[in-house]
Amino acid sequence: MELQQFLQEAEAGVYGIPPMQRALRCDPKFSSALMDSSYRGLHPGSMLIWVPPPGENPSGGRYGQEGGGADRWILDGQQRATAYLGAFGRRPGWFSAERWEKLGGPKLEVAVVFGPPENVSFRPYVPGKAGHVRLADLVGEPGGDMRRLLADAAYNSDDGRLLDAAHEVRARLLIRPLAMEWLQLDGQSAAENFVRRNPNLRPEERALCSLSIACEELQRDYVDPLVRHAGTTGLGKTITRKQVNQVLQDLLPPAAQRQHGRWADPEVIRHSAQRTDVAVRNIIVFLHDQGVVADPLLWSQAPVRLLGVLFDRFPQTTSASFPWRWLARSAVGHLFARTARGRSPVSLIRTVQKATEPQEAFAALASWDFSGPPPEVTEDDLARRSLQGRRTWGAAGTLYAMACARQVAGPVVDLAEPSMVFPDPRMQPRPLWTAVDARMTLSAWAFLSSRSEAAISEAGGWNRSAFEALDTAPGRLAGHQLTRPRHGIGDDAELLLKERTSKMLDTINRFLAEIGDLNDAARAEG
């Protein structure tokens, strides 16, 4: 099939994405590379198209009910198909305009860049950038406007060789043939083809694919909205598809877990998905209440799975004292590399699932904790770290956020907006100094509103000018472990940073002293 025919049909809604497909990743560089391959006649691989027999057509597509009217389904090649359309500035028919915008689809647009001698390359399109001729304009404009397009991109529009190269791109791209394979099979056989065609699926994608074969709305109506919700709450890198799938798998009966999902009862999957939705949303509220209002503030994604099981089994525990104490002690255990003896996280989850009352679950969690008072946090523990592909403040950052949320050093009131008190999610970790050598330490950051950050940034950091511009009451500084600056821009930043480090360590260690022994907390909760 010629590329231009596919573009027209895909934009018009002839094709859909089947429910078992993985989540799309919009990648502008991939889109540009695909155009380069197409232009040079290289073979990017065939797309596998499923044409369902009567009665086998899915009722809705992977991304919305509007996909239910499709006649053909892209079983393999979703990324390429989407990139083809995005490169030419077109929206695939399987996406609503709103969803396409939120996914970043418009960023897939491609620019044609010309270089001597008649060298053609393709780049992610940047509007207004010199040398970038928008591909959608180049292939869609009448021939008489080619000179204007080149001139607008700062090229010499009188260069005959350049004009010839531009016309060749226009003439060559849209007639490039796309390799297509067609399947006319029932739904189960089509799904099997998808799984076998994608042997390198990540475990969570393989599990969700299997479940979506039996319950087609699983990803569209439950998993995807839940992941998007986590992103809007500042926890998109903490609660990912992987973490949502882990909670879901724990709440499914064994006969429906992982590769068995495709043969499961759709109602069983639907019920577990609803429970997962409630549990994960409760986790987000709980983490926010404890001061974990952004991804860097949780040292690891590991607690998500266990909290999901606990909150599903005993919803009333979201407001209990024990879970936040357990979260803090878990951070302590990670910080000082101490683990429980003879217990694995999976066995702990199973124990919590079998508990008949909250106190049983608490006792199991407490038994996993190390005994005795925790060591004191030191300055070295405040270093920011990169963990699992995300910049994190580490376990010390979790403890500091929790200490601030519990107002160990007094309420953390925003410097510019007195109505905001942490853990208000509008108060995010923001830099106090940007030119300090120790900027990679937790001490150089504070929980501030965007207005506070702007005032501090404009003054060149936390200094006398910023203090006066914010008109901050001195008593409000204590909750932030800040002292009143003595001088102007940059004169005492290092001294202020050193003082703040000492105050923060004191706050964290006072918080640790208040946590207490988990076994005592479990008994007290009972």
C-alpha positions in Angstrom: 0.0 0.0 0.0 1.3 3.5 -0.8 2.0 5.7 2.2 -0.4 8.4 1.1 -3.3 5.9 0.9 -2.5 4.6 4.4 -2.4 8.1 5.8 -5.8 8.9 4.4 -7.4 5.8 5.6 -5.8 5.9 9.1 -6.8 9.5 9.6 -10.4 8.7 8.5 -10.8 6.0 11.1 -10.5 2.9 8.9 -7.9 1.4 11.3 -8.1 0.9 15.1 -5.7 -0.2 17.8 -6.9 -3.5 19.4 -7.5 -3.5 23.2 -4.5 -5.8 24.0 -1.9 -3.5 22.6 0.8 -2.0 24.8 0.8 1.8 25.7 2.1 4.1 23.0 5.3 6.0 23.5 5.5 9.2 21.4 9.1 9.6 20.3 9.9 12.5 17.9 13.4 11.0 17.1 11.8 7.7 16.0 9.4 9.6 13.8 12.2 11.5 12.1 14.2 8.3 11.6 11.2 6.6 10.1 10.8 9.3 7.5 14.5 9.1 6.7 14.2 5.3 6.1 11.1 5.8 4.0 12.8 8.5 1.9 15.9 6.3 1.3 13.8 3.2 0.4 14.9 1.3 3.5 12.5 -1.4 4.8 11.3 -0.6 8.4 9.4 -3.9 8.6 5.8 -4.8 7.8 2.7 -3.9 9.8 0.4 -6.8 10.8 -3.2 -5.9 10.1 -6.1 -7.9 11.6 -9.4 -8.1 9.7 -11.9 -9.7 12.1 -14.6 -12.0 10.8 -18.2 -11.1 11.5 -19.0 -11.0 15.2 -15.3 -10.8 16.3 -14.8 -7.0 16.0 -13.8 -5.4 19.3 -16.5 -3.1 20.7 -13.9 -0.4 21.4 -10.3 0.4 20.6 -7.3 0.6 22.9 -7.6 4.3 23.4 -11.3 5.0 23.3 -14.8 3.9 22.2 -14.4 5.9 19.0 -12.1 3.1 17.8 -14.9 0.6 17.8 -16.0 1.5 14.3 -12.8 0.4 12.7 -12.7 -2.3 10.0 -9.0 -3.1 10.4 -6.9 -3.4 13.5 -3.1 -2.7 13.7 -2.0 -5.8 15.5 1.7 -5.0 15.2 3.2 -1.7 14.1 1.3 0.7 16.3 4.4 2.8 16.9 5.3 3.0 13.2 1.7 3.7 12.1 1.4 6.6 14.7 4.8 8.0 13.7 3.8 8.0 10.0 0.8 10.1 10.7 2.4 12.4 13.3 5.3 13.1 11.0 2.9 14.6 8.4 1.0 16.6 11.1 -2.0 14.3 11.0 -4.0 12.8 13.9 -4.6 9.1 13.8 -8.3 8.2 13.8 -8.0 6.0 16.8 -7.2 9.1 19.1 -9.5 11.8 20.1 -8.1 15.3 19.6 -7.7 15.8 23.4 -5.9 12.5 23.9 -3.6 13.1 21.0 -2.6 16.5 22.4 -2.0 15.1 25.9 0.1 12.2 24.5 2.4 14.7 22.7 1.3 13.6 19.3 1.9 17.0 17.7 5.5 16.8 18.7 5.9 13.9 16.2 5.9 16.4 13.3 9.0 16.2 11.1 11.1 18.9 9.4 13.1 18.4 6.2 16.6 19.9 6.5 18.6 20.5 3.3 22.4 20.6 3.3 25.1 20.8 0.6 25.3 19.2 -1.9 21.5 18.4 -2.0 21.9 16.4 1.2 18.4 15.8 2.8 17.9 14.9 6.4 14.9 14.7 8.7 14.6 16.2 12.2 11.9 16.7 14.8 10.1 19.9 13.7 10.8 23.1 15.6 8.5 25.9 14.4 10.4 29.0 13.3 13.8 27.3 13.4 16.1 28.2 10.5 16.6 25.3 8.2 13.4 23.5 9.2 10.9 23.1 6.4 7.7 21.5 7.8 7.2 18.2 6.1 3.4 18.6 6.1 3.8 22.0 4.2 6.3 20.6 1.8 4.2 17.7 0.6 0.9 19.6 0.7 1.8 23.0 -0.8 1.2 23.7 -4.5 4.4 23.6 -6.6 4.5 27.4 -7.0 4.9 27.9 -3.3 8.1 25.8 -2.9 10.3 28.9 -3.1 8.3 30.6 -0.4 8.7 27.6 1.9 12.4 27.5 1.4 12.8 31.2 1.9 10.7 31.1 5.1 13.2 28.5 6.4 16.1 30.8 5.6 17.3 29.0 2.5 18.3 30.5 -0.9 15.1 29.9 -2.8 16.8 30.7 -6.1 19.2 27.7 -5.8 18.0 25.4 -8.5 19.6 22.3 -7.0 17.9 23.0 -3.7 14.5 23.4 -5.4 15.1 20.1 -7.2 15.9 18.3 -3.9 12.7 19.7 -2.3 10.6 18.6 -5.2 12.1 15.1 -5.1 11.2 14.8 -1.4 7.6 15.8 -2.2 7.4 13.4 -5.1 9.1 10.4 -3.5 7.8 10.2 0.1 4.0 9.8 -0.4 4.3 7.1 -3.0 6.6 4.9 -0.9 5.1 1.4 -0.5 4.3 0.1 3.0 4.6 -3.6 3.6 1.4 -5.0 5.1 0.5 -8.5 6.3 -3.2 -9.3 6.6 -4.8 -11.7 9.1 -8.4 -12.9 9.0 -8.6 -14.8 12.3 -10.8 -15.0 15.4 -10.0 -12.7 18.3 -8.0 -15.4 20.4 -5.9 -16.3 17.4 -5.2 -12.7 16.6 -4.1 -12.1 20.2 -1.8 -15.1 20.0 -0.2 -13.6 16.9 0.3 -10.3 18.7 2.0 -12.1 21.7 4.3 -14.2 19.6 5.2 -11.2 17.4 6.3 -9.3 20.5 8.5 -11.7 22.4 10.3 -8.9 24.2 7.3 -7.3 25.9 8.1 -6.2 29.4 6.5 -8.5 32.0 3.8 -6.0 33.0 2.9 -5.3 29.4 2.6 -9.1 28.7 0.4 -9.5 31.7 -1.8 -6.6 30.9 -2.1 -7.8 27.3 -3.2 -11.2 28.4 -5.9 -9.7 30.7 -7.1 -7.3 28.0 -7.8 -10.2 25.7 -10.5 -11.4 28.1 -11.5 -7.9 29.4 -11.0 -5.4 26.5 -11.7 -2.3 28.6 -9.0 -3.1 31.2 -6.3 -0.8 30.0 -8.5 1.8 28.3 -10.9 2.4 31.3 -8.8 1.4 34.3 -5.0 1.2 33.9 -4.4 4.1 31.6 -6.7 6.6 33.6 -5.0 5.5 36.8 -1.5 6.1 35.5 -2.6 9.5 34.1 -4.1 10.4 37.5 -0.8 9.5 39.2 1.0 11.8 36.8 -1.3 14.7 37.6 -0.6 14.3 41.3 3.2 14.5 41.0 3.7 10.7 41.3 3.8 9.6 37.7 7.3 8.1 38.0 6.4 6.4 41.3 3.1 4.8 40.3 3.7 3.6 36.8 2.1 0.9 34.7 4.4 -1.6 36.3 3.3 -0.7 39.8 -0.4 -0.6 38.9 0.0 -4.1 37.3 1.7 -5.4 40.5 -1.2 -4.3 42.6 -3.7 -5.7 40.1 -1.9 -9.1 40.0 -1.9 -9.3 43.8 -5.7 -8.7 43.8 -6.5 -11.2 41.1 -7.2 -14.9 41.9 -4.2 -17.1 41.0 -6.1 -18.6 38.0 -6.3 -15.1 36.4 -2.7 -13.9 37.1 -0.1 -13.2 34.4 -0.2 -15.4 31.3 -3.5 -17.1 32.5 -5.4 -13.8 32.2 -6.6 -14.4 28.6 -8.8 -17.3 29.8 -10.1 -15.6 32.9 -13.7 -14.5 33.6 -14.0 -10.9 32.4 -16.2 -10.0 35.4 -13.4 -11.3 37.8 -10.9 -9.1 36.0 -13.2 -6.1 36.0 -13.8 -6.5 39.8 -10.1 -6.7 40.5 -9.5 -3.7 38.3 -12.0 -1.7 40.3 -10.4 -2.7 43.6 -7.0 -1.7 42.2 -8.3 1.7 41.2 -9.6 2.4 44.7 -6.4 1.0 46.4 -4.0 3.0 44.2 -6.0 6.2 44.6 -5.9 5.7 48.3 -2.1 5.2 48.1 -1.8 8.6 46.4 -3.9 10.4 49.0 -2.0 8.6 51.8 1.4 9.5 50.4 0.4 13.2 49.9 -0.8 13.3 53.5 2.6 12.0 54.6 4.4 14.7 52.6 5.3 12.6 49.6 3.9 15.1 47.1 6.4 14.5 44.3 8.3 11.6 42.7 11.7 12.5 44.2 10.4 12.3 47.7 9.8 8.5 47.8 13.1 6.6 48.0 11.7 3.5 46.2 8.6 2.3 44.4 8.6 -0.9 46.5 6.1 0.4 49.2 3.4 0.9 46.5 2.7 -2.8 46.1 2.4 -3.6 49.8 0.3 -0.5 50.6 -2.0 -1.5 47.7 -2.6 -4.9 49.3 -3.0 -3.4 52.8 -5.5 -0.7 51.7 -7.5 -3.1 49.6 -7.7 -5.6 52.5 -8.4 -3.1 55.2 -9.5 0.3 53.7 -9.9 1.8 57.2 -6.1 1.6 57.7 -5.5 4.6 55.4 -6.2 6.9 58.4 -4.5 4.7 61.0 -1.2 5.6 62.7 0.6 2.4 61.9 1.0 2.7 58.1 2.9 6.0 58.2 5.1 4.6 61.0 5.8 1.6 58.8 6.6 3.7 55.8 9.1 5.8 57.9 10.7 2.7 59.4 11.0 1.1 55.9 12.9 4.2 54.8 15.2 3.9 57.8 15.8 0.3 57.0 16.8 1.2 53.4 18.9 4.1 54.5 21.0 2.0 56.8 21.0 -1.2 54.7 19.2 -3.3 57.3 16.7 -6.0 56.2 14.5 -8.3 58.1 15.6 -11.9 58.6 14.0 -14.7 56.7 11.1 -12.8 55.2 10.6 -11.9 51.5 8.3 -9.0 50.3 6.2 -11.6 48.5 5.7 -13.7 51.6 4.8 -10.5 53.5 2.2 -9.6 51.0 0.7 -13.0 51.2 0.5 -12.8 55.0 -1.2 -9.4 54.8 -3.7 -10.8 52.3 -4.6 -13.7 54.7 -5.0 -11.5 57.7 -8.5 -11.4 59.1 -8.2 -8.0 60.9 -5.8 -5.0 60.6 -3.9 -5.9 63.8 -2.7 -9.2 62.2 -1.5 -7.3 59.1 0.3 -4.7 61.3 2.0 -7.5 63.4 3.2 -9.1 60.2 4.6 -5.8 58.9 6.2 -5.0 62.3 8.0 -8.4 62.3 9.8 -7.4 59.1 11.3 -4.3 60.8 14.7 -4.2 62.5 14.6 -3.7 66.2 16.0 -1.0 68.3 16.3 2.8 67.8 17.5 3.9 64.3 21.0 5.5 63.8 21.1 9.2 63.3 21.0 10.6 59.8 24.2 12.4 58.8 25.1 15.1 56.2 26.2 12.4 53.7 22.7 11.0 53.7 21.2 14.2 52.3 22.9 13.7 48.9 20.5 13.4 46.1 20.7 10.2 44.1 19.6 8.7 40.8 17.5 5.6 41.3 15.6 3.4 38.8 15.8 6.1 36.1 14.4 8.9 38.3 16.2 11.6 40.4 15.4 11.0 44.0 16.2 12.5 47.4 16.6 9.0 48.8 15.3 7.6 52.0 16.5 10.7 53.9 14.3 12.8 51.6 11.3 10.7 52.4 12.0 11.1 56.1 12.4 14.9 55.8 9.2 15.2 53.8 7.3 13.2 56.5 8.9 15.2 59.3 7.7 18.4 57.6 4.2 17.0 57.0 4.0 16.2 60.7 5.3 19.7 61.6 8.1 18.4 63.8 9.8 21.9 63.6 6.5 23.7 63.3 4.1 24.3 60.4 5.8 24.6 57.0 4.0 27.7 55.7 4.8 29.0 52.2 6.9 32.1 52.1 4.8 33.9 49.6 1.4 32.3 50.1 0.5 32.1 53.8 -2.6 30.2 53.1 -0.5 27.2 51.8 0.7 24.8 54.5 2.7 21.7 53.6 1.8 19.0 52.5 -0.2 21.2 50.2 0.7 19.6 46.8 1.3 23.1 45.3 4.3 23.3 47.6 6.9 21.3 45.6 10.6 20.7 46.2 12.2 23.8 44.6 15.8 25.1 44.7 16.8 27.8 47.2 20.1 28.4 45.4 21.1 27.5 41.9 24.7 28.5 41.9 25.8 26.7 45.1 28.4 23.9 44.7 26.3 21.7 47.0 23.1 22.1 44.9 22.8 18.3 44.7 22.1 18.1 48.4 18.7 18.1 50.0 19.7 21.2 52.0 19.6 23.4 48.9 15.9 22.7 48.3 12.7 23.6 50.2 9.0 23.1 49.9 7.8 26.2 48.1 5.0 27.4 45.8 5.8 28.6 42.3 5.4 32.2 43.5 8.0 31.7 46.2 10.4 30.0 43.8 10.0 32.9 41.3 10.8 35.5 44.0 13.9 33.6 45.2 15.1 33.0 41.7 14.7 36.7 40.7 16.8 37.7 43.7 19.5 35.2 42.8 18.8 32.7 45.6 17.8 32.8 49.2 19.3 36.1 50.4 18.4 39.4 52.0 16.8 40.7 48.8 14.6 37.6 48.5 13.7 37.8 52.2 12.6 41.4 51.9 10.8 40.9 48.6 8.7 38.1 50.1 8.1 40.1 53.3 8.4 36.9 55.3 7.7 36.9 59.0 10.8 35.6 60.7 8.8 33.0 62.7 7.7 31.4 59.5 11.2 30.4 58.6 11.5 27.8 61.4 9.3 25.3 59.7 11.6 25.5 56.6 14.8 25.2 58.7 15.8 28.6 57.3 17.5 31.5 58.9 17.1 35.2 58.0 19.8 36.2 55.5 22.3 38.7 56.7 23.6 40.1 53.4 22.8 40.5 49.7 23.2 38.3 46.7 25.5 35.4 47.2 27.4 36.8 50.1 26.5 34.2 52.7 24.9 31.4 50.7 27.5 28.8 51.8 27.0 29.8 55.5 23.2 29.6 55.2 23.4 26.2 53.5 25.6 24.9 56.3 23.2 26.3 58.9 20.2 24.8 57.1 21.9 21.4 56.9 22.3 21.3 60.6 18.7 22.3 61.2 17.4 19.7 58.7 19.4 16.9 60.3 18.0 17.9 63.7 14.4 17.8 62.3 14.8 14.4 60.7 16.4 12.8 63.8 13.8 14.3 66.1 11.2 12.7 63.7 13.0 9.4 63.9 12.9 9.5 67.7 9.1 10.0 67.6 8.4 7.0 65.3 9.0 4.4 68.0 9.1 0.6 67.7 6.7 -0.9 65.2 5.8 -3.8 67.4 4.7 -1.3 70.1 2.8 0.7 67.5 1.0 -2.5 66.2 0.0 -3.4 69.7 -1.1 0.2 70.5 -3.2 0.3 67.3 -5.0 -2.9 68.5 
